[in-house]
Amino acid sequence: MPYITGYDYMLAHRCGDLFAFSTKEPGVVTEVSAKHLSITYASGQRVAVELGRRFGVVAGKNVPHQVVTDVKVGQRFEKNAVLAWNSDFFQRDRFYPDQVRYKAGLLVRYAIVDTNDTFEDSSAITTKTSKQMSTKLTKKKTFILKADQKISHLIREGSTVAADDVIAVIEDPITAQTDLFNETTADLLKEMGARTQLATVDGVVEQIEVLYRCDLEDMSESIREVVTRADRQRAKLAKQLGRGDAPTGQVLDRVRVNGRPLELNNIAVTVYITYTLPMVAGDKHVAGHQLKSVPGRVIEGDLRTESGVELGGFFAHMSIFNRIVMSVYKLGTTNALIDAGSREVARIYFEE
């Protein structure tokens, strides 16, 4: 944001490593990979942070997070340096290279008017704002297999899928011996909806997780291959993080996986599919850091003032006055002046 208060720098030091990781004392970076960052403090303590795609849960929804870093092995740091951060919420600061700044949201120019669109703290947004305010969610598709069944056509991580795409085909022991389901019959099963698992959303497969309540020797060859591959990835990450995570997906007691019970001699395969959801009427957003509002309408097409200035939506005078948040006007005018001034400076620089 152009107009900041200074607290933009503090937030990274007041949250968990899912959002930002700051150091407690001086030290050195000892390991960096796509999945982890490991450091050693001057006291000798080793700390590791998981990088890459991680998943959180809020209000029953699975939310994907991307934790990144730009540090190198052997790089030294001081106390309170931010070494890893969530790229959806923070970015590295150009003025303080060992710190990050909070990305407060989207800079939108609202028209402050009192109309039917802005009644009772409601608001209206344009289709462009709706798309810019899109969020990513993750669909967890869990299917349970028996140890003697066969799994084929299991989707690979990184694949792009449509809602009606097959992500796995499950066969019983008898049909598994006949190689009944090839590429052609898999398409036929897709049409029939028999023994197939569908994506149900348009998105990208980001992770496949496997939990099981049986021994590897009791599994069919195809299931054993899937389990072994998942265990290999799990064990590697557990070793890198060094925090005592289970090196395999084997569980001894009856548990529930994504709401489904995992019985003895069963295997649970969970496919994480991330998709994008735009803001629509009925969603909630916050204007000016303080004013909660629910858009009652998404305005189709372009919205501009008489002078041609592009607008992102409507907000209400009364919503501001009733909640006594006069700083909205300071934010709006200051951001507008900084935006206009920076454009003029750029014009003068490039023209000369």
N, C-alpha and C positions, 0 to 999 in steps of 0.2 A: 504494500500500500504506500502511496506517496506520503500521506500524513500518518506519522507514527508517534507513539508515546514513550518508547523505551522498554515497555513491558514485552514487546515483540521478541526481545532477546532473552527474557527471563523464563518464558514458558518452557523452553527446552530443558531447563534445569529443574523443573517441577513436575516431571512426568516420567513414566516408565520407559524401558528401552524399546517398546513397540512404537513409540513416537520419537524419542531422542535419547541418546546415550552420552552423558557427560562424565568426565573423569573425576575421581576423588582425590588424586594426588599425581605428581609427575610420574612419567614412565616412558615406555617404548612399545611400539607396535611390533608384535612377534609373528603373527600369522594373518593373512587375508585371503579369503576365497570367495566364490560366488555365494556361499551359504553361511559364512561366519567371519567374524573379526575377533582376534585374540590379542590381548595386551598384557604386559607385565608391569606392575607398579614398582616404584623404587624400593618399596618394602619387600618385594618378592612375590606379592600376591598376583595370581593369574586370574583374569576375568575374560569371559568370552560372550559375544553378542551374536544372536542369529540374524543373518542378513537375508535379502531376497524377499520372496513372497511369503507373508505370514497372514494368518486369518484370525480375526476377532469376532466376537458375538455381541450384538447390542439389540435390545428389544426383540430378541428372537430371530434376528437377521444375521447372516454371515457376511462380514465386511472384509474385503481384501486390503492388505496394507503392503507397501513396498518400502523396505528398509534398505538404505544405500549408504555408501561411504566413499570418500575420495582419498583416504590415507594409504600409505605404502608401508611395506615391511621395513623395519629399521627406523621409521620416523619417530622422533621424540615429541613429547607433548608436555604441557604444564597442567596444573590443576584447573579444573572447570573447562577444559577444552571439550568441544562437542565433536565426537569422532564418527558417529553414525546417526542417521535421522530418517524419519518417514517423509518421503518425497512428496506425499500428498498434503502435508501440513507444514513442512519447513523447507528452506533452501539455504545454501551456503551464502554468507554475507560477504559482499565485495570489500567492505571497509574493515571488517574484523575477520580475517581468514580462518580463525580457529573457532568461530561462532556461527550459529544459524539464526535466521529470522523466521518468525511465524508468518505463514501465508494465510492472511485473515479471510480470504474469500475472493469474490469477484467485484471488480470496480464497475458499477452500473450507474448510469445517469437516470434518475427517476424524475418524473413530473410530479410535483407536490400539489395535488388537487383533491377536493372533496366531491366525490361522485358516487354513484351506486357501486362502482368497482371497489371503492375504498371504505365502504360502510363497516362499522364495528371492527376496525383494525384489519380489515381485509385489504387486498392489493390486487394488482394485475401485472402480468409479465408478458413479454413478447416471446415468440417462438425462438428467437436467437438466444435470449436470456435463458429460456427453458433448456436449450441444448447445452449452453455454457455451464449451467448449474447441474448437469448430469452427475450421477454418482454411480459407482461400481458396486455391485452386490455379487455374492457367490452362491450358486445353487449346489447343495450337497446331495448327490444322487447315490443312495446306498442300496445295494442289493445283496441278499444273503444266498450263499451257495452251500450245498452239502459237499463233504470232502470227496465223494466219489463222482461228482458231476464233472463236466468238462466246460471250460470257458473259452470262447473263441471271439475273434474280431474285437478284442478289447481296445478301446481308443487309446492313443498315445498322448502323453503330456505334450502340450504345445499345439495340439490340433484345434482347428476352428470347426465348430459344429453348428448345425441348424437345429431347430427344436425337434424336428421329426427324424433326425439322424440316429442310427443305431450306434450305441457306445459299447455294447457287449451282447453276445449270444450265449445262452446257457443251454446245455444239452444234458439229458439224463444218461446214465451209464450205457444203456442199450443202444441209443442212437449215436452216442459218442464213438462207438466201435465201428460204425458204418461210414464215417466221414460224410454224413448226410448233408451237412450244411457247408457249402462252398460259397463263393462270392455271389453266384446267381441266386441260390436258395436263401442267402441272407437277405437279399433284396426282397424276395418273396415273403420271408418272415416279417420284414418291416411292414409290408402291406397288410399282412394278417394280424400283426400285433402279438404273435405267439412266441413265448420264450425269448423275447428281445427286451433289452433295456434301451429306452430312448432318452435323448438329452433333455427334452421338454423346454429348453431355452436356447436362444441364439447366443453363442459366446465362445470362449476359449477354455480348453481343458488345461488347468494349471497344476493340478496335483492329483495323484491317485494314492489313496491310503488303504492299507490292508490290515485287518485284525482277525485273529483266528483262535479257535479253541480245540485244537487237535495237533497231532504230530505231523511233521512233513512226510513221514513214511506212509501215512494213511491217506494222503491226497492223491488225486489223479495227476498225471504228468503236466497237464496244462495249468491246473491250479497251482501246483508246486512251483512252476516256473514264474508265475505272477507273484507268489508269496516270496520266493527267494529274491527276486529283483527288488521288491519293496523293502524287505529286511536289509538288503545290502545298502540301500540308500539311507535307511533309518540308522543303521549301525555306524555308518560313516559320519553322519551329522552328530550323533550322540557322542562319538569320540572327539570330534572337533570342538563341541561346546563344553564337554567335560563337566557337566552338571548332574550326572547320574541318571540321565534319561534312559528308558528301556531300549536296548539294542535291537529288539525284535518286536513284531506285532502280536506275539502270542500272549493270550490272557488266560488265567487259570479259573477265574470265577465268572459267573453269569453276569454280563453287562449289557447295557443298551447302547447301540451304535446309531446315532442320528434318529433316536426314538424307536429303534427296532431291536428286539432282544436277540442276543447272540447265544445260541444253544451249543451244547457239546457236539463236536464234529462238524461245526459250521464255520464258514469263512465269510467275513463282511468286507466287501469292496466298496469304498466310497470315492466317487469321482467328483472333484471340485471344478465347477464350470462357472467362470466369471463373465458377467454380462453388464451392459450399461443401461441405466434407467434415467431418462430425462425428468426434470421437474415438471409436474402437472398440477392442475387445479386440485386443491385439497392437501398438497404437501405443505410443509412448514419451512419458512426461512426467516432470517434475522436481518433487518436493515440497519445500517449504521452501528453495528456491534451490540445494539441494545433492544431494538424494537422487533419483537416476534410478530410474525404475520403469516397468514395463509392466503396464497393466491386463489382468487375465486374464478379467474379466467386466464387463459393463454390467448393473447392477441395474435391473430394470424397476420402475416405480412409485416411490412416495415412501418415503424412508428417514429415520427419526427416532429419537431417543433415547426412553426411557420418559417423560421429562419433556416431550417434544414438540418438542425442538430439532431443526431440520432438519440432516441430514448430507449431505455430497457424496460420501462413499465410505469405504473402509477402507484403513488403512495399518498396517505392522507395527512392534511394539516392537523386534524383533530386527534389522530393517533399520536402525534408528536406532543401536542399541547396537553392532552389528558394525562400523559405519562411523564410530563415535565422533563423531557430529554432534549434540551436546547443545543447540545453538542452536535446534533445531526446537522444543523445549519453550518456550524464551524467546519465539520468534516466535508460537507458538500462544497462549500465555497473554496476551502483550501485545496482540496483535491482538484477542483475545476481549474483554479488558478495555476497550480503546479503543472497540470496537463497542458494547458494553453501555453504557459511559459516555456516548457520543455520543447514543445513543437516549434515555437518561434525561434528558440536557440538553435535547434537542429536545422531549421530553414536557413537561418543566417549563416551557419557554419558551412553547410553544403553549397550554398549559392556562392560564397566567397572562395 
